[in-house]
Amino acid sequence: MKLKFSKMHGTGNDYIYVNGFTEKLENPSKLAIELSKPHFSIGSDGLIIVAPSDVADVRMIMFNNDGSEGKMCGNGIRCVAKYAYDHKLTDKKIMTVETASGIKTIEVTVDENDKVTYVKVDMGKAILKPTDIPMKAQGDTFIAKEIEVDGKKYIGTAVSMGNPHLVIFTEGIDELDLDKIGPAFENHKWFPEKVNTEFVEVIDEHNFKMRVFERGTGETMSCGTGTCAVTVAAVLNNYAKYGEEVNIHIPGGVLKDTYFEDGTVVMNGMATHVFDGEIEI
C-alpha cells in the first residue's frame, strides 16, 4: 500500500506525521523503525499519528525510532497542533490534544495564509515525586542529589513531564561523548521505564544551553519535554525564578519555557512543515 505522510520538525526534533483520520496502520511500531532509518528510508526521530479522539480535538500517538511507544513529546505535540489546524482537522486556535500522558491545551498563532507558525503548549504540572516519575529513589523529591552512572558520580534533578527526565547541570557539554555515556544514563537501574537525560550549562538566569539523550532515540537536536524539565530543574536549583520565561538553547534552536509556582509549565516554540510525500510500505 502507499502511505501519505508529512515530514515536520520542532527545533530540529523531526517526526513523520500520518493522518489517522484517513490512514490505517496495522503495525505502527514496526513501521516507525523502518521509516525512521536515515539513508534507507525517510529518516526521523520517530512516527506520530494524528488520530481522532473521544475526549479531545485530536489524539497524538507517537513511536520512537526504535519502535517503542512514547507518552509525550513537546516538539511533537506542537507539530500535531500545526498539522491538525493546517489540514482542517480542527478550526480551533485553542485546541486540546489527547496524549498517553493526559490532555494538553494548545494555542496556535497563524500567519497571513492561515498557516500555523508558533505554538504555545500548557504542558501541565511537573511531577517531582520519584515513585511517580518513576524512579527508584527515597524521599519526596530528587533535587540536586548524587547518582552514580557507569562508575562516575553526578549531581542530578529528576522531573517527569509525562515522561521521565534527569537533568545534569555541568560545564563543557559540547565536549561530552553522549553516544558513549548516554546509554548508561538511559538504562540506569533507578529508572524502570528508562530516562531522558539533559546535560545543561547555565549562561544566566534566563538562558541555558542543553544537549539531550532521549530514551529510545539517542541524542536529538531538541526535546520539548526536556527543555521543560530543564526549566523546572533550573528553578528548583535556584538558577532561575518562578514565573519568568527562560530561553533553552538547543542544537535545533531555542524554546521559551516558564515554570509557575503552582507547578504548571508552559512551552513556546515554532512548528515547521518540511515536505509532504508518499511511500510504498
N, C-alpha and C positions, 0 to 999 in steps of 0.2 A: 504494500500500500504506500501511497505518497502522503507524507505528513507536512502540513504547512506550519511554519514557525516564525518567530521573530527573535532576533538577537538584540538584547538590551543590556545596559550596564548602569550601575550606580557607583560613581567614582572608581571605575575600573573593575568592580566586582561583577563579572558578566555571567548571565544565565541565558539558556534557551527557553523562550516562553511559548506555550501552546494554549490555544483557545479550547478550554474544556467544555465550552457550551456546544461546540461543533465537532471536536475531535475526540475519539475514544481510544485510549491507550491501554492495552491489555497488561503489559508488564513495564510500567514506567521506571522501576528501579533498574532493570537491565538496560532499558533504553537510555537512561541517564549516563550509564557507564560508557556505552557505545558512542553516543552523540557527543560526549564531552571530550573525547580524545583529540588532543591537538595533532595537527598534521594528517591524521587519518579520517577525521570527520569534521563537524562544525567547530568543536573546541569550546570549552566553557568551564565554569566552576560548578555547573550542575543544570538541572532541568526544573522549571517551575510551570505548573499547570494553573491557569486562571479558570476556575470552575464555578458552577452555580452553588449557592448556599441557601440553606433554610433559615439561617439566623443573621445573615449579613448581606451586604450588596453583592459581594463576590467572595469566593474562597480561594486561598492560596495553598497549593500542595507542592512541596518542594523536595527535591532529591539532590544530594551532593554528588560529585562526580565519581565517588566510589560506590554509588548505589544506595547508600544509607539515607533514610528519610530524615529531613531536618524539621525542627519545630518552628523555627523563626529565623528570618534574615532581614535585617534592617534595610540593606540596599535592595534586596529582592522585593520587599513589600512596596518600596517607593515605585519601582518599575511596574509592579502589579497594578498600582493605582493609575499610573500613566496608561498602561495597556487597556485597563477597563474603561477609562474615560475616552481615550483616543479611538477605541474600537466600538464605542457606543454601547458597552455592556451596562453602563450606568451613565446618567447625565448629571449626577451629583458632584459638586465640587467639594463637599464634605461627605465622605463615604465611610462605610465600615467594611473591614476585611476580616474574614474568619481565618484564623491560623491554628496550628496544633498547640499553640501556647495562649490561645484566647482571641477575643475580638479586638482589633485595633481600629482606632478612629484616625482618619487621614484627611488632610485638607490639601487640595491641589491649586496651583497657580497656572494659568494658561496664557499663551501668547496671542497675538492678533489673528492667528489662524485657528484659534481654539484648540491648540495642542498643549498638553501639559509640559511644563519646563521645570517646575520646582515643587517639591513635595514636603509637607510638614506632617510628621507622624507622632501621635501620642503613643509612646511605647509602653505605657502602663507603669506600674511601680517596680522598682528594682527589688530583687529578692536577696537578702543577706544571710538568712539562716542556713547554715551548712547542710542540714538534712533536707532542705527544700531545693538546694542548688542543682543536683545533690552532690554532697561532698562528705567524706568520712573524716570529720574533724570535730573536736569538742568545742562547746561554747555556743553562744547565741550568734556570733559573727566570726569571720576570719578576715581581720583587717590588720595589715602590716605585720603579719606573722610569718614565722620561718617555715619553709618547706624544702626538703632535700630532694633534688632531682638528679638522677644519674651521678650520685656521689658529690654533688655540689649544692651548697645551701643558698637559697634565695629568700627575699622578703616579698611576700605576695598578698594581694587582697582578692578575695573570691566574691563574685557577683553573678547572679543569674538575671538575664533579661529575656526569660523564656527559654534560654539555653545557657549552659554553664560557661563562665569565664574566669580566668585567673590573670590578674593584672600585676605586672612586674615593673616597678619604676627603677630605671637604671640609666647608665650613661653608655655612649658608644654603640647604640643599637644598630647603626649601619654596618658595624664590623661583626655582628653576631651571625653565626652559621646556623640559620633556622632549620635548614634541611637536616642538620645533624642533631640539634638539641630539641627541635620541635616535637618529634615523635615521642620523646621521653616525657615531655610535659603532657601531651595529648593522652597518653596511655598510663598516666600515673595512677597508682593503686588507690589513691584517695578519691578518685573521680570515677564512680561506677559507670557513668554514661559518657566517659571521656570528657575532654575540656578544650575550649578555645583559649589560646594564650596570647596576651598582648604584652609587648615589650615597649616601654614608654620613656621618652625623655621629656623633662619639664623645661619648657622655654621660658614661660612666665605664667602668671595665674590665669591667663586667658588663651594660652597657646601651648599645645602639647604635640609631640611628634610620636607616631606609633607605627610599629610593624606587628603583624598578626600571623599566627599559625593556627589555621582553623581545623577542627576535628573533621576527618573525612575528606579533606581537600588539600591541606598543606598551606604554605604561605600564599596569601592572596593580596591583591593591590588595595583591598578595602574590606571592612566588615562593619556593617551598621550597628548591629547589637554590640560589637566590640568597642566602637567609639563611645557608645552609651555607657558601657561598663567602665571604660576608662574615665569618663566624666564623673560617674558616681565615685569611683575609687579616688579620683583627684580631690573631690570634696571631702571624702572621709579621711584622707591623709593630709588635709589642710593645705593642699596645693591650689585649690580653687574654692569658690564660695557658692553656697546655695542660691539658686535663682538667677545666677549670672551666666550668660551664654559663653561657651568656650569653643575655640576652634581646634579640632583634632586634625592634624596634618598627617595624611597617609599617602602612600605612593600614588594612589589614584586621584588625589585632590584633597579637598577639605570638607569635613562635615561639621555642622554647628549644632551643638547639643547643650541642653540645660537640665540640671538636676534640682528639683524643688524640695522644700523641707517636708512635704507630705509624702515624699518617696517617688513621685512621678518623674519620668524622664521624657523630654521632648527632643526629637531629632529633626533637623532641617537639611535638605540636600537636593542635588539635581537628580533627575532620572532621564536617561538618554537612550533613544532608539537608534540602533546601528543599521540594521537591514532586515528585510523580510525574505524568506526563502521557502523552498520546498525540497524535501529529501525523501528518497525511497528507503523504506525500512522493511 
